[in-house]
């Protein structure tokens, strides 16, 4: 029997059909991604499954005894709890069992023989239940989960009342994961997580959590690595696709092409019928024409396939940025700090036309502060920023309070974009074409901005930014409120932005969206948790591979240093004498050994950085020389590390 069975669910809001005869089954341990446009009914289906909403018709049935856990967008807590205590409430049942067991122990102290037998039996039952609920080792689980989702030691001791909205959302996720229900319903779980938090969640869902997962997420990287099945909500029905997100894209493209061809044939039929009706609407065949007209209306209403908007790639020609010199912005020795906290220091970078630079790092480390300092929105503590006199900046901020919300979508775009024809003002048609390219249908283009959702408004602002002919576009978390089709359309527009050549526009992208970073950025500014900065030449996947390789090398080095076997005192003395005769490294002091290890490891890092640059792979000889050098250094390093380990054991 399936863990969850949804049968013929139908639900409407007024005259709008959101779910129309939906059928879904979920097996134990199955990981499913639920995707669809904003407003398509994903959250409604989640609420019906959880039991928070009654559908107009149909049913949702959970296997008897199974538990569902739901990630609310606005989780509730006891405001006086600490973060640790709030997370520990996931184990309310376990805590109650512990309290009852303690009460049993207290009764045992004064019980007579008859009562003691009953209490001993109850003690055994309670200990069995406690073991099944996680036993006594819950503190470690709580700490691991909170730290995995980005809470520091200081934050764990904070009161819930002091947390921001994003921190409360992360705490709600931590509590839900600790509850370990049979099925998790996750609605945009990565919204408030940085990249490290997203990677931890992916690993937990894919490798540790054994229950079923139904997840709504615009994080395509997560969908690729966690789910094995995609369910799409489209026009009130569910479409099932096997595989991860990458597989879904391919299969969906095939289906949309089929629908597009069918749509074209149906339009031919409609045109033919309309021509017949116009020709014979009067005269002897008028009755036949009226009959055909009635059938045609029913055909349009019930059988006409709508052509998928997403099938239209970005064929729109975007205005080109104004030509500038070789440099848009350059910084030298830039430093910023608040109170005594240094956000960054000695930061040097040159932003040139055509650059695609991503800015990544933990939440709150200073990514937006860096942007504001570079642009002069914040005064730096020290350092210099030089800007091209022709610099034109378009800035997408997380807050869109600066726009006129009384304008319609097309009116707003007309007011901010540059005409393709050199006119002072873009035409209405150009504005509507741009709106259509960013997935606004004809009726949606006439909506006022104040009536749009956060994601729709962000889409309109982004469309205006990339079409306003700025030579530097800065995007601060642009995909936070975008659904997947809109995020993909943003990728296409950024790829088309400028000509990526000598006179093309540059992009600075602050984002935790790894798929967006991977597809658009060829250079990264990387913040570490300690505030240090590095500039990485390459894509996000290359940076991740290098980071993982360094981590593996570090773990291997630690393992080698620990594996030298312990010896007796006499054995150690004898071995020392032999080594003095045979081992030239014996002549070096511990300080000299450590210096050599540091030099070798430093050179390894330099080689890894060089191999991380895309251009190195074009020079086969240089690439082979570096790889051979890396192998030689590893061979030379091993006996030095062994000697260091041996002496450390002797000490």
JOURVEN-V242214 format. One record per residue. N is the residue number from 1. RES is the residue in three letters. PHI is phi in whole degrees, 0 to 359 (none if undefined). Layout:
BEGIN
N_RES_PHI, N_RES_PHI
END
This chain:
BEGIN
1_UNK_none, 2_UNK_294, 3_UNK_295, 4_UNK_225, 5_UNK_230, 6_UNK_251, 7_UNK_233, 8_UNK_51, 9_UNK_287, 10_UNK_230, 11_UNK_211, 12_UNK_232, 13_UNK_243, 14_UNK_67, 15_UNK_266, 16_UNK_270, 17_UNK_275, 18_UNK_266, 19_UNK_235, 20_UNK_230, 21_UNK_73, 22_UNK_287, 23_UNK_233, 24_UNK_206, 25_UNK_231, 26_UNK_232, 27_UNK_267, 28_UNK_300, 29_UNK_79, 30_UNK_282, 31_UNK_249, 32_UNK_235, 33_UNK_262, 34_UNK_254, 35_UNK_236, 36_UNK_156, 37_UNK_297, 38_UNK_303, 39_UNK_84, 40_UNK_281, 41_UNK_118, 42_UNK_296, 43_UNK_293, 44_UNK_301, 45_UNK_297, 46_UNK_302, 47_UNK_293, 48_UNK_293, 49_UNK_299, 50_UNK_287, 51_UNK_98, 52_UNK_279, 53_UNK_217, 54_UNK_266, 55_UNK_287, 56_UNK_297, 57_UNK_203, 58_UNK_94, 59_UNK_214, 60_UNK_232, 61_UNK_236, 62_UNK_259, 63_UNK_305, 64_UNK_303, 65_UNK_86, 66_UNK_280, 67_UNK_243, 68_UNK_251, 69_UNK_247, 70_UNK_237, 71_UNK_272, 72_UNK_285, 73_UNK_291, 74_UNK_226, 75_UNK_295, 76_UNK_251, 77_UNK_220, 78_UNK_281, 79_UNK_297, 80_UNK_274, 81_UNK_291, 82_UNK_280, 83_UNK_302, 84_UNK_299, 85_UNK_292, 86_UNK_296, 87_UNK_294, 88_UNK_294, 89_UNK_293, 90_UNK_298, 91_UNK_253, 92_UNK_304, 93_UNK_296, 94_UNK_296, 95_UNK_297, 96_UNK_295, 97_UNK_295, 98_UNK_298, 99_UNK_297, 100_UNK_294, 101_UNK_296, 102_UNK_298, 103_UNK_295, 104_UNK_297, 105_UNK_299, 106_UNK_296, 107_UNK_294, 108_UNK_300, 109_UNK_298, 110_UNK_237, 111_UNK_278, 112_UNK_278, 113_UNK_298, 114_UNK_295, 115_UNK_293, 116_UNK_298, 117_UNK_300, 118_UNK_295, 119_UNK_292, 120_UNK_296, 121_UNK_294, 122_UNK_295, 123_UNK_300, 124_UNK_297, 125_UNK_297, 126_UNK_296, 127_UNK_295, 128_UNK_296, 129_UNK_296, 130_UNK_299, 131_UNK_298, 132_UNK_290, 133_UNK_267, 134_UNK_121, 135_UNK_69, 136_UNK_253, 137_UNK_265, 138_UNK_270, 139_UNK_300, 140_UNK_297, 141_UNK_297, 142_UNK_297, 143_UNK_298, 144_UNK_298, 145_UNK_289, 146_UNK_297, 147_UNK_291, 148_UNK_299, 149_UNK_266, 150_UNK_98, 151_UNK_276, 152_UNK_276, 153_UNK_301, 154_UNK_294, 155_UNK_292, 156_UNK_300, 157_UNK_270, 158_UNK_289, 159_UNK_285, 160_UNK_301, 161_UNK_298, 162_UNK_269, 163_UNK_279, 164_UNK_283, 165_UNK_300, 166_UNK_294, 167_UNK_293, 168_UNK_294, 169_UNK_297, 170_UNK_294, 171_UNK_294, 172_UNK_298, 173_UNK_295, 174_UNK_300, 175_UNK_298, 176_UNK_296, 177_UNK_296, 178_UNK_290, 179_UNK_295, 180_UNK_49, 181_UNK_286, 182_UNK_288, 183_UNK_215, 184_UNK_257, 185_UNK_253, 186_UNK_245, 187_UNK_252, 188_UNK_52, 189_UNK_290, 190_UNK_265, 191_UNK_306, 192_UNK_248, 193_UNK_255, 194_UNK_279, 195_UNK_297, 196_UNK_297, 197_UNK_296, 198_UNK_294, 199_UNK_296, 200_UNK_297, 201_UNK_297, 202_UNK_304, 203_UNK_298, 204_UNK_296, 205_UNK_292, 206_UNK_281, 207_UNK_243, 208_UNK_249, 209_UNK_286, 210_UNK_263, 211_UNK_280, 212_UNK_277, 213_UNK_227, 214_UNK_239, 215_UNK_238, 216_UNK_264, 217_UNK_204, 218_UNK_266, 219_UNK_276, 220_UNK_293, 221_UNK_297, 222_UNK_295, 223_UNK_298, 224_UNK_290, 225_UNK_259, 226_UNK_248, 227_UNK_270, 228_UNK_241, 229_UNK_201, 230_UNK_245, 231_UNK_243, 232_UNK_255, 233_UNK_264, 234_UNK_216, 235_UNK_52, 236_UNK_89, 237_UNK_240, 238_UNK_258, 239_UNK_242, 240_UNK_259, 241_UNK_229, 242_UNK_286, 243_UNK_100, 244_UNK_268, 245_UNK_295, 246_UNK_300, 247_UNK_296, 248_UNK_300, 249_UNK_301, 250_UNK_295, 251_UNK_293, 252_UNK_292, 253_UNK_299, 254_UNK_298, 255_UNK_294, 256_UNK_295, 257_UNK_297, 258_UNK_298, 259_UNK_297, 260_UNK_295, 261_UNK_295, 262_UNK_296, 263_UNK_299, 264_UNK_298, 265_UNK_295, 266_UNK_295, 267_UNK_295, 268_UNK_300, 269_UNK_296, 270_UNK_297, 271_UNK_297, 272_UNK_296, 273_UNK_294, 274_UNK_296, 275_UNK_296, 276_UNK_298, 277_UNK_297, 278_UNK_296, 279_UNK_289, 280_UNK_243, 281_UNK_291, 282_UNK_233, 283_UNK_104, 284_UNK_294, 285_UNK_258, 286_UNK_297, 287_UNK_298, 288_UNK_297, 289_UNK_296, 290_UNK_295, 291_UNK_297, 292_UNK_295, 293_UNK_297, 294_UNK_295, 295_UNK_295, 296_UNK_294, 297_UNK_297, 298_UNK_295, 299_UNK_297, 300_UNK_297, 301_UNK_286, 302_UNK_252, 303_UNK_243, 304_UNK_294, 305_UNK_276, 306_UNK_281, 307_UNK_289, 308_UNK_297, 309_UNK_296, 310_UNK_294, 311_UNK_291, 312_UNK_285, 313_UNK_285, 314_UNK_287, 315_UNK_271, 316_UNK_295, 317_UNK_274, 318_UNK_275, 319_UNK_301, 320_UNK_274, 321_UNK_295, 322_UNK_295, 323_UNK_291, 324_UNK_230, 325_UNK_281, 326_UNK_281, 327_UNK_231, 328_UNK_270, 329_UNK_217, 330_UNK_224, 331_UNK_242, 332_UNK_218, 333_UNK_62, 334_UNK_289, 335_UNK_224, 336_UNK_219, 337_UNK_209, 338_UNK_240, 339_UNK_55, 340_UNK_258, 341_UNK_272, 342_UNK_277, 343_UNK_280, 344_UNK_196, 345_UNK_208, 346_UNK_51, 347_UNK_267, 348_UNK_241, 349_UNK_204, 350_UNK_239, 351_UNK_258, 352_UNK_249, 353_UNK_304, 354_UNK_92, 355_UNK_293, 356_UNK_233, 357_UNK_244, 358_UNK_264, 359_UNK_239, 360_UNK_231, 361_UNK_156, 362_UNK_298, 363_UNK_299, 364_UNK_76, 365_UNK_274, 366_UNK_123, 367_UNK_294, 368_UNK_293, 369_UNK_300, 370_UNK_299, 371_UNK_300, 372_UNK_297, 373_UNK_289, 374_UNK_298, 375_UNK_279, 376_UNK_89, 377_UNK_291, 378_UNK_238, 379_UNK_280, 380_UNK_283, 381_UNK_290, 382_UNK_203, 383_UNK_103, 384_UNK_225, 385_UNK_237, 386_UNK_250, 387_UNK_236, 388_UNK_294, 389_UNK_296, 390_UNK_261, 391_UNK_296, 392_UNK_232, 393_UNK_252, 394_UNK_249, 395_UNK_235, 396_UNK_267, 397_UNK_261, 398_UNK_292, 399_UNK_252, 400_UNK_255, 401_UNK_288, 402_UNK_276, 403_UNK_263, 404_UNK_277, 405_UNK_283, 406_UNK_279, 407_UNK_285, 408_UNK_283, 409_UNK_301, 410_UNK_290, 411_UNK_294, 412_UNK_298, 413_UNK_296, 414_UNK_298, 415_UNK_282, 416_UNK_245, 417_UNK_268, 418_UNK_263, 419_UNK_292, 420_UNK_287, 421_UNK_262, 422_UNK_84, 423_UNK_288, 424_UNK_292, 425_UNK_226, 426_UNK_292, 427_UNK_283, 428_UNK_299, 429_UNK_296, 430_UNK_297, 431_UNK_295, 432_UNK_290, 433_UNK_299, 434_UNK_295, 435_UNK_299, 436_UNK_296, 437_UNK_297, 438_UNK_260, 439_UNK_71, 440_UNK_267, 441_UNK_288, 442_UNK_305, 443_UNK_291, 444_UNK_294, 445_UNK_293, 446_UNK_264, 447_UNK_281, 448_UNK_286, 449_UNK_301, 450_UNK_293, 451_UNK_269, 452_UNK_278, 453_UNK_288, 454_UNK_301, 455_UNK_292, 456_UNK_293, 457_UNK_294, 458_UNK_299, 459_UNK_297, 460_UNK_295, 461_UNK_295, 462_UNK_296, 463_UNK_300, 464_UNK_293, 465_UNK_297, 466_UNK_284, 467_UNK_248, 468_UNK_262, 469_UNK_61, 470_UNK_287, 471_UNK_264, 472_UNK_219, 473_UNK_249, 474_UNK_246, 475_UNK_239, 476_UNK_253, 477_UNK_51, 478_UNK_288, 479_UNK_263, 480_UNK_305, 481_UNK_247, 482_UNK_269, 483_UNK_282, 484_UNK_297, 485_UNK_301, 486_UNK_292, 487_UNK_296, 488_UNK_292, 489_UNK_293, 490_UNK_299, 491_UNK_303, 492_UNK_298, 493_UNK_291, 494_UNK_291, 495_UNK_295, 496_UNK_274, 497_UNK_292, 498_UNK_65, 499_UNK_245, 500_UNK_54, 501_UNK_250, 502_UNK_299, 503_UNK_249, 504_UNK_283, 505_UNK_282, 506_UNK_252, 507_UNK_230, 508_UNK_245, 509_UNK_240, 510_UNK_266, 511_UNK_197, 512_UNK_258, 513_UNK_281, 514_UNK_292, 515_UNK_293, 516_UNK_293, 517_UNK_299, 518_UNK_298, 519_UNK_278, 520_UNK_246, 521_UNK_253, 522_UNK_246, 523_UNK_208, 524_UNK_230, 525_UNK_257, 526_UNK_250, 527_UNK_269, 528_UNK_266, 529_UNK_299, 530_UNK_276, 531_UNK_93, 532_UNK_288, 533_UNK_236, 534_UNK_219, 535_UNK_254, 536_UNK_249, 537_UNK_269, 538_UNK_150, 539_UNK_275, 540_UNK_299, 541_UNK_298, 542_UNK_291, 543_UNK_299, 544_UNK_296, 545_UNK_297, 546_UNK_294, 547_UNK_298, 548_UNK_292, 549_UNK_295, 550_UNK_297, 551_UNK_296, 552_UNK_295, 553_UNK_300, 554_UNK_295, 555_UNK_295, 556_UNK_295, 557_UNK_297, 558_UNK_298, 559_UNK_296, 560_UNK_294, 561_UNK_290, 562_UNK_265, 563_UNK_271, 564_UNK_296, 565_UNK_292, 566_UNK_290, 567_UNK_232, 568_UNK_288, 569_UNK_300, 570_UNK_294, 571_UNK_297, 572_UNK_297, 573_UNK_298, 574_UNK_295, 575_UNK_296, 576_UNK_299, 577_UNK_297, 578_UNK_296, 579_UNK_295, 580_UNK_296, 581_UNK_280, 582_UNK_255, 583_UNK_253, 584_UNK_293, 585_UNK_292, 586_UNK_299, 587_UNK_285, 588_UNK_275, 589_UNK_282, 590_UNK_300, 591_UNK_296, 592_UNK_293, 593_UNK_299, 594_UNK_296, 595_UNK_294, 596_UNK_296, 597_UNK_301, 598_UNK_297, 599_UNK_296, 600_UNK_298, 601_UNK_294, 602_UNK_296, 603_UNK_294, 604_UNK_300, 605_UNK_297, 606_UNK_297, 607_UNK_295, 608_UNK_298, 609_UNK_294, 610_UNK_296, 611_UNK_290, 612_UNK_280, 613_UNK_277, 614_UNK_304, 615_UNK_293, 616_UNK_296, 617_UNK_284, 618_UNK_280, 619_UNK_256, 620_UNK_300, 621_UNK_295, 622_UNK_297, 623_UNK_296, 624_UNK_294, 625_UNK_297, 626_UNK_294, 627_UNK_296, 628_UNK_295, 629_UNK_297, 630_UNK_298, 631_UNK_298, 632_UNK_297, 633_UNK_297, 634_UNK_299, 635_UNK_293, 636_UNK_288, 637_UNK_287, 638_UNK_300, 639_UNK_296, 640_UNK_292, 641_UNK_297, 642_UNK_294, 643_UNK_297, 644_UNK_298, 645_UNK_297, 646_UNK_298, 647_UNK_291, 648_UNK_298, 649_UNK_293, 650_UNK_299, 651_UNK_292
END
